[in-house]
Amino acid sequence: MLSDSVWIEGSSRSGKTTRLVTQFCRWVENTTNRQKPLHLSKPQKRLNNQQTELAVLCLAANDDNRRELVERIVTVTAGKYPVRAKTPLGFFQDEVMLFWPLLIQILNLRAQFPVRLRPETEQELATRLWRSHLDSETIRATGVNEYRLIRRILDILQLAAYSGTPIAEIAPLLERSFSITEEVTTTGIVETPLLETMLLQWRNWCLERALLTYGIITELYYQYLLPDSNYQQHLLRRYQAVLADDVDDYPGVMRDVFDFLLDRQVVGAFTYNPNGGIRLGLGADPEYIAGLRDRCRVESLPQPLGNCLANTLSLPVSELLDNTAGILSLPNFQSIQTTSRRDLLRETSEIIAQAVRLGQIQPQEIAVIAPGLDAIARYTLVELLTKQEIPVAPLNDQRPLVSYPIIRALLTLLSFVYPGLGRLVDRNAVAEMLVVLSRHRQETLMPNIDLVRAGLIADHCYQPHPEQPNLLPVTAYDRWDRLGYAATTAYEEIIQWIELQRSQQQQRLIPSPISLLDRAIQRFLWNGSNLPYEQLAALRELLETAQHYWEVDTRFRQSEVIETPAQGAITQFVQLLQSGTITANPYPVRPIGPMSRAVTLATIFQYRSSRKCHRWQFWLDAGSPLWLSGGAATLFSAPLFLHDRYARGWTAEDTLNADWQRLHRILQDLLSRVEERVYLCHSDLAVNGQEQDGPLLALVNAAAPLNVNDYTLI
């Protein structure tokens, strides 16, 4: 019997999401018109008595795509039908939180509200818990440092949860997968008995305190919630249909969720990109998910919509790297070649600027894509193009919070109010704090204490102390008259405010450091002024991080019955921020104002995840060997948890084959997202001075060379 569920398959920009939205509209129309709802061959399937509208579970691969899907559905349906889309992990988290009382009964847990751990907090707590297991000899035997080792172990737990592997099977799986002749030093992980002990200890420790990580959330949902008959009834009562976009980026356990729903006559619509798998290596299992294809009516969308280079190439994308002679006849590829990377960045920026000045293209139609975008390249490109009055928008630019001066100033301010933080600050930090906190209130953002005066004050009025550093009166500087009235007044206001907060802290009138941070922001930074958006985003992230940190710390202290002062937690919080672990994620996703007309700057992974398209693409570091490696987009031991090769050994040849397959998918995807031209930007020497001979070097040499001086002849 032909299934009512539909499997929509096609490459990038082939119209899969548009077809998915159309399918949603058809379901809505059938239900609204009281025709056979959803299942044309199953008229007995009807809305529940409690439901007045179509109940659809909408899923998208990531948060940006989720927003895009919701907006498209709302636009097409004129907002008549409320839609709540989720990512797979967001769905798991919402379900676990909603049915936490049921999980308490199933697992016999203590009744307390769950708290989700952020990755940086997860890392810190796991380090504390496992420190007794990881002596210096054990860490040295793995070949990585403590931070990397703990991150790997936590990643393994997450990968196992995404694949549906119970914790008890993780250690045997790794033992079978790694060659029995290999020593521990080559596997990069601790011995399997110790690994199993650590994983079980961490999981049980978190559940006892109702602390949830993404891996634990996924395990709770798949291992305990989904098999429970009570939960199954609630799930089927709430949803009649499932709408899932880009399922090639979903974890393997979603296949089991979809199978469960389809087995119980829930209709589904799924989109799949054979050249996708962007998150393959981060928990996605596209081959396993693709097994749903046999349960659905298949619709193939062969060609991308609109113009793209993938349509106009004389050779299939898969042959580009194997038959470079064919590229000589392609006018759509041009190369920018220099000796040093510094010259490459300068020349690339100049070519973009010239094209914009000549009116050949608009900045928002350009994307600069790199396999690994280091801070030097990011800063240089932004600076060079901004000087040419061309805005640049780094895609998902997750700058460390501590990189913002206002964040560093607030952290320094904490050390003058709470005791025990004196070792975390120095003279330069104090001078910076005085500059940031002395901004004029409304008329201008210029500080009342400039850098020179701040340095003089820090030299003569800052009194270091490991427990309680202090700011002395301005008269401690014998030439304080040189500071001027504005700087002197601003400095006195700062030290008066600090003295007031210190007094209230000693009287326990400040509930938590979060309150102090909020007071400082209101008094010195906000105060009716218009801060730049990125600074507002950083401040918001700081407060959210502080709120989360102290919520977890409170839970930890309650469970461990710790009576020690909270100063230790403040010290750890400041050190966590100073290490650069926590980043700011500014929203909204779509930039507004001038940034909506900006050049896009992104890594390959960021660009593919955004599903963007541009007229021109600049492939930065085209000769880099990083094009062939997964880098940060591949977690340790990720291939071992894929269902099609579960627990099989992973050799160097397997790694090489997987890298080339990924590169072919990347090329197909990128060329489907560019309309007119690709610039291959290559420097003979990398930023570290090494010669670059990556897999795309043959393409660079075959493409027509381009020079800044003859650019106007194009």
Number of C-alpha atoms within 10 A of each C-alpha: 4 8 17 20 24 21 24 24 22 21 21 28 22 19 18 25 20 14 17 22 21 15 16 24 16 14 21 21 16 17 17 13 10 10 12 16 23 27 20 13 13 12 11 10 15 16 18 15 7 8 12 9 13 25 21 21 18 24 27 25 23 19 17 16 20 18 15 15 25 20 14 15 21 16 11 13 17 9 13 11 14 13 17 14 22 23 20 22 20 18 17 21 21 13 18 22 18 11 15 20 15 17 19 15 11 12 11 10 15 13 14 14 11 16 17 18 20 16 14 16 21 19 16 14 17 21 18 9 13 16 13 8 14 16 11 11 8 16 21 14 18 19 17 15 12 18 12 15 19 23 19 18 19 21 19 25 24 23 29 27 28 28 26 20 20 13 17 12 11 21 19 14 19 22 16 13 18 20 15 10 6 9 13 17 16 12 18 19 24 21 18 16 11 13 17 19 14 18 21 14 14 18 17 13 14 21 16 14 21 21 22 22 22 21 19 23 24 29 25 21 22 23 16 16 22 17 12 15 10 11 16 15 10 11 14 17 15 17 19 24 24 21 21 26 27 24 25 26 25 30 27 27 26 22 20 16 14 18 15 16 20 20 11 10 18 21 23 26 22 27 25 26 24 15 19 23 24 25 20 23 22 22 26 27 29 28 16 20 22 20 12 18 18 10 17 20 14 15 15 14 18 12 16 19 14 10 15 22 22 22 17 14 17 13 15 12 19 15 12 19 19 10 13 17 13 15 23 13 13 16 13 17 21 22 22 25 24 18 13 16 22 16 13 22 22 15 20 24 22 19 18 23 22 16 16 16 13 10 10 10 16 19 22 19 17 24 27 25 24 24 22 18 16 11 9 12 18 16 12 15 19 20 16 19 19 15 11 16 10 23 20 26 19 19 16 17 15 12 17 18 25 23 15 15 16 22 22 21 20 22 24 23 22 22 23 23 24 21 20 18 24 20 14 15 20 14 16 12 18 23 24 21 24 27 25 25 24 24 21 19 18 12 9 10 15 14 18 24 28 18 15 12 20 23 21 17 27 23 15 18 17 21 13 15 14 13 14 16 21 18 22 16 17 21 12 13 17 9 11 18 11 12 19 12 12 13 23 21 15 19 23 15 14 19 17 13 15 19 16 11 20 19 14 14 18 12 9 10 11 15 10 15 20 18 14 18 20 16 14 20 16 12 15 17 25 17 14 10 15 14 13 8 11 14 18 16 17 23 22 15 18 23 16 12 20 20 16 17 21 18 13 20 16 15 18 16 13 12 11 10 9 11 8 9 8 16 14 12 15 23 19 14 17 19 14 16 21 18 11 13 15 21 19 23 18 19 11 9 13 8 13 9 7 11 16 15 18 21 24 23 24 24 20 20 18 20 21 21 18 15 14 15 21 20 19 23 24 22 22 26 30 29 27 24 15 16 23 20 18 18 12 11 15 15 18 19 20 20 25 24 28 25 17 13 11 14 19 18 17 15 12 8 9 11 14 13 12 16 16 17 14 21 20 19 19 22 18 20 22 25 23 24 25 22 21 17 19 22 23 27 27 28 23 20 20 18 16 7 10 9 15 19 15 15 18 21 20 19 22 23 19 18 23 19 15 17 15 14 10 8 12 11 5 6
